Amino acid sequence: MKKISFLVACYNEVENVVPLSSQLLACMEKELPQYDYELLFIDNRSTDGTRELLEQLCTENKKIKAIFNIANFGQMRSPVHGMKQTTGDCTIKLCADFQDPIEMIPAFVNAWEKGAHIVIGIKIRSKENKLIYLLRSFYYRIFNKLSNIQHIHQFTGFGLYDRSFMDIVHQIDDPIPYFRGIVAEFSGNDRVEIPYVQPKRKAGTSKNNLLSLYDIAMTAMTTYSKGLMRLSVLFGGICALVSLLVGLIYTVYKLLNWNTFSAGIAPMVIGVFLLGGIQLIFIGVLGEYILTINARTIRRPLVIEEKRINFDV
C-alpha cells in the first residue's frame, strides 16, 4: 500500500488546524481509501492555542504527527524542514488557511499515478486582495527577466512531490532554502501544472506583510539572479557616459558663450542627488547579496525542534 504524506506548516492557526485535519482525513477516507497516509504539522511557535489543539489531534490519531519549533523560523525554513521529515511515497505540501483547495488532492494523486513526479497548483485567479495578486504577477515577470531559472508564475508551493524529488530536497543543504526556486530548478519538464482559483482564507488573518514578502522576494533574487548586480554595472556605465556628454556640452557651450552663459549650480545639485540616490539603491542591493552570503556562511540549522509527537509510532 502506497503512503501519502501531508505537510502543513502553521503559525497561529487555532481556528484552522482542526477543520483542516478533518477535511484531509475525510478526503483520504472517501476519495483515496486505497492509500495509507500521515499528516504532519510543523508549528512555528504559535501563541494562540494552536499547539494544544495539535497535541489533542495527535492523541486521537497516531497518524497525525507534529513538530514544535522552539522559535518562529519563518515561512521558508520551517516547511522545508518539515518536508524532510515526511516518510511517504509522495508528499503533499499545503497551507493551513484553506487557500490551497483540498478537493484538488485526488487530481494531484491521479496525475502522480500516471507518472508525474511533481504535480503543482497554479493560481489563475485569487479571491484575496487584487492588488497583491497584481503585484505578484509583476514580480514574477521581473524575476524571470533577471533570473538564471524560469520562475513558475503564481506558484505558492502547493503541490504533490514524489519521493524521488524529496530525495533531492534532502540533499539540498541550504540554511535559507527558497522552495519555489528549488521546484523550478530541479523539476525540469517533469511536472504537471493544474490551474485553480485561490479561495479566501477561511479563518484568522494572514501572517504575510510587506516586510515578509520583501524578504522572500530578495532571497529569491539573491539566490537565483546575477541580473541585479550586472544591471547596476550597466546603469552605472550609462550614467557615467551621460555625465561625460553633458559635461562636454556645457564646456563647449561655455567656451562659445563665455560672457552670456551661466551654467549655475542647479544642474550640479540635481546631478549629485540623482547619482547619490542611484548609488544608495545599488549599495542596498549589494547589501542584500552580502546578507544572503552571510546567512549561508554561518550555516545555522533550518530549525531547532522543541518537541516531536507520534514519530515513534
Protein Blocks (a to p, Z undefined) as FASTA:
>chain_A
ZZdddddddehilklmmmmmmmmmmmmmmmmmmbccddddddehiaehpmmmmmmmmmmp
mkbccdddfbdebjklmmmmmmmmpcbfbdcdddfkopacfklmmmmmmmmmnopabdcd
ddfbdfbdfklmmmmmmmmmmmmmmmmbdcdehiahiacddfklmmmmmmpccfbdcfkl
mmmmmnmmmccdddddddddfbdcdfbdfklmmmmmmmmmmmmocklmmmmmmmmmmmmm
mmmmmmmmmmmmmmmmmmlpcgbjmlmmmmmmmmmmmmmmmmmmmmmmmmmmmmmmnopa
fbdcfbdehklZZ
